[in-house]
Amino acid sequence: MQRSNVGIPSVLRGTIFERGLDIDWPLFFSTILTVTIGILMIHSTEIGGTWHYLFKQMAAALIGLMGMIFLTLLPYQMFRNYIRATYIFMIIVLISVFIIGTNLRGTKGWFHLGPIYIQSSEVAKVLFVLSLAGYLDRRIQWYSPRSLVMPFVFALFPIVLIVAQPDFSSSLVFMPVTLVMFYFAGARTLHLLGVCLMGGLAAGIPLCSTYFLSLDLGSSEHPILYFLSLALQGGWPGLWLFLGICVTISSVWIVARKLRVYIPSLYLWVTLILIGFGTLGAMAGNKALKTYQRQRLIAFVNPDIDPLGGGYNIRQSQIAIGSGRILGKGYGRGTQSRLGFLPSRHTDFIFSVIGEELGFLQTLVVLSFYFLIVWKGFEIAMSARDRFGSLVASGFATMFAFYSILNIGMTMGLAPVAGVPLPLVSYGGSSVVSSMTAVGILLSIHWRRHLL
């Protein structure tokens, strides 16, 4: 017999007041256990028994837990009715931080409210996923590359505002989240691959340019490499290199046509346009890179170039993880962290502390929690009752996956040191609260997947 909805307010339909618990317990407990591990490791990194970071992290975790429970009970469809207001509020938050924000660690991206610091970019990333999901939910046709223009403009404003703080590391997550949400919205794979090609050029050219600059090449000894190092910085050498690549690709296309290998001219023009836009993006990125960011890129390519400067963090992190071996040195017994060799041990490099003190086997347990959170996120995206829920879940799952992979990769020297936190583990109240609220929305989407 079907249960009657008479007497139940519409805002409460689909909550605990109408039906029993239908919680994704693996996702819930993985989140709680990961946060608990983070609190324990932050306690382990504190020297002298001040417990300053510990108490703040526990308070943030408690607030995040309350937010996660509240958003689980709250029907997620409510956000779809306020998409425009959500986007406008996000932009207001990112603009107001320039006016009333506080400069912390070189970034004017924080609101100082008494003893509390709120990072604007952490608030923005949750609002961004919700607003972009609502925008894409109303789009039906994705037949041409032009259909990607307006959604990218939609995503570009928060990215520009965060980079201007400047907080380049926090802006990194927006692009992969946007691409994955485009895919779940129905965008063509070929178009998304073209965007990835432009992104690859925009990221790869500054990396190559920085590496060439670190080699201190001479024009007489290495003329070709010296020309490339100048070309990748822009100017006339960059223009000549771009023209040379275009002529080469066009010549190959003409020869192929002569040999009766049919390649549509559209592919030629699209390739040249992608290279052009990617190169322009790389030139702009190259000019915007700060000195410390170039040092991080150099350290990623070869930490031995500057072992006591830009490569110091990576080397100490690798030593910490490697010294943990299979079983670890024991909780609170990590020499790299306790003796101060490992910088940012409670924030960016907390995974190094986990590897040193808990060892390889227990590190695998931590990684399994992240894998489960990401997997359940995409599973919820596939089983959501509507397109909006699917888009929101895919955005949050991508956010967790990107942050986890990038943070763990940089601690092992597999990615540049980008200054991104390890979700739910690194010290930072804003990061913990935003991550737990995102999990709460995922749980809400799972709960209501079968409701009519």
WOCORSUL-V609474 format. One record per backbone hydrogen bond with DSSP energy under -0.5 kcal/mol. CO is the residue of the C=O (numbers start at 0). NH is the residue of the N-H. Records with the same first field share a line. If there is no record, write none. Layout:
CO = NH ; NH
This chain:
4 = 7
6 = 8
8 = 11 ; 12
9 = 12
10 = 74
11 = 14
14 = 17 ; 18
22 = 24
23 = 27
24 = 28
25 = 29
26 = 30
27 = 31
28 = 32
29 = 33
30 = 34
31 = 35
32 = 36
33 = 37
34 = 38
35 = 39
36 = 40
37 = 41
38 = 42
39 = 43
40 = 44
41 = 45
50 = 54
51 = 55
52 = 56
53 = 57
54 = 58
55 = 59
56 = 60
57 = 61
58 = 62
59 = 63
60 = 64
61 = 65
62 = 66
63 = 67
64 = 68
65 = 69
66 = 70
67 = 71
68 = 72
69 = 73
74 = 77
75 = 78
76 = 79 ; 80
77 = 80
78 = 81
79 = 82
81 = 85
82 = 86
83 = 87
84 = 88
85 = 89
86 = 90
87 = 91
88 = 92
89 = 93
90 = 94
91 = 95
92 = 96
94 = 97 ; 98
95 = 98 ; 99
96 = 100
101 = 103 ; 109
103 = 106
106 = 103 ; 108
108 = 119
109 = 101 ; 111
110 = 112 ; 117
111 = 113
112 = 115
115 = 112
116 = 118
117 = 110 ; 119
118 = 121 ; 122
119 = 123
120 = 124
121 = 125
122 = 126
123 = 127
124 = 128
125 = 129
126 = 130
127 = 131
128 = 132
129 = 133
130 = 134
131 = 135
132 = 136
133 = 137
134 = 137
135 = 138
141 = 187
143 = 146
144 = 147
145 = 148 ; 149
146 = 150
147 = 151
148 = 152
149 = 153
150 = 154
151 = 155
152 = 156
154 = 158
155 = 159
156 = 160
157 = 161
158 = 162
159 = 163
161 = 164 ; 166
162 = 165
164 = 107
166 = 170
167 = 171
168 = 171
169 = 172
170 = 173 ; 174
171 = 174 ; 175
172 = 176
173 = 177
174 = 178
175 = 179
176 = 180
177 = 181
178 = 182
179 = 183
180 = 184
181 = 185 ; 186
182 = 185
187 = 191
188 = 192
189 = 193
190 = 194
191 = 195
192 = 196
193 = 197
194 = 198
195 = 199
196 = 200
197 = 201
198 = 202
199 = 203
200 = 204
201 = 205
202 = 206
203 = 207
204 = 208
205 = 209
206 = 210
207 = 211
208 = 212
209 = 213
210 = 214
211 = 214 ; 215 ; 216
212 = 215
217 = 221
221 = 225
222 = 226
223 = 227
224 = 228
225 = 229
226 = 230
227 = 231
229 = 232
230 = 233
233 = 237
234 = 238
235 = 239
236 = 240
237 = 241
238 = 242
239 = 243
240 = 244
241 = 245
242 = 246
243 = 247
244 = 248
245 = 249
246 = 250
247 = 251
248 = 252
249 = 253
250 = 254
251 = 255
252 = 256
253 = 257
254 = 258
255 = 260
256 = 259
259 = 261
260 = 262
263 = 266 ; 267
264 = 268
265 = 269
266 = 270
267 = 271
268 = 272
269 = 273
270 = 274
271 = 275
272 = 276
273 = 277
274 = 278
275 = 279
276 = 280
277 = 281
278 = 282
279 = 283
280 = 284
281 = 285
282 = 286
283 = 287
284 = 288
289 = 293
290 = 294
291 = 295
292 = 296
293 = 297
294 = 298
295 = 299
296 = 300
297 = 301
301 = 304
302 = 305
303 = 306
305 = 308 ; 310
308 = 311 ; 312
310 = 314
311 = 315
312 = 316
313 = 317
314 = 318
315 = 319
316 = 320
317 = 321
318 = 322
319 = 323
320 = 323 ; 324
321 = 324
323 = 327
324 = 359
325 = 360
329 = 332
332 = 334
333 = 337
334 = 338
335 = 340 ; 341
336 = 339
340 = 342
341 = 344
343 = 346 ; 348
345 = 426
346 = 349
348 = 352
349 = 353
350 = 354
351 = 355
352 = 356
353 = 357 ; 358
354 = 358
355 = 328
356 = 329
357 = 361
358 = 362
359 = 363
360 = 364
361 = 365
362 = 366
363 = 367
364 = 368
365 = 369
366 = 370
367 = 371
368 = 372
369 = 373
370 = 374
371 = 375
372 = 376
373 = 377
374 = 378
375 = 379
376 = 380
377 = 381
378 = 382
379 = 383
385 = 389
386 = 390
387 = 391
388 = 392
389 = 393
390 = 394
391 = 395
392 = 396
393 = 397
394 = 398
395 = 399
396 = 400
397 = 401
398 = 402
399 = 403
400 = 404
401 = 405
402 = 406
403 = 407
404 = 408
405 = 409
406 = 410
407 = 411
408 = 413 ; 414
409 = 412
415 = 417
420 = 422
421 = 424 ; 425
427 = 431
428 = 432
429 = 433
430 = 434
431 = 435
432 = 436
433 = 437
434 = 438
435 = 439
436 = 440
437 = 441
438 = 442
439 = 443
440 = 444
441 = 445
442 = 446
443 = 447
445 = 448
447 = 450
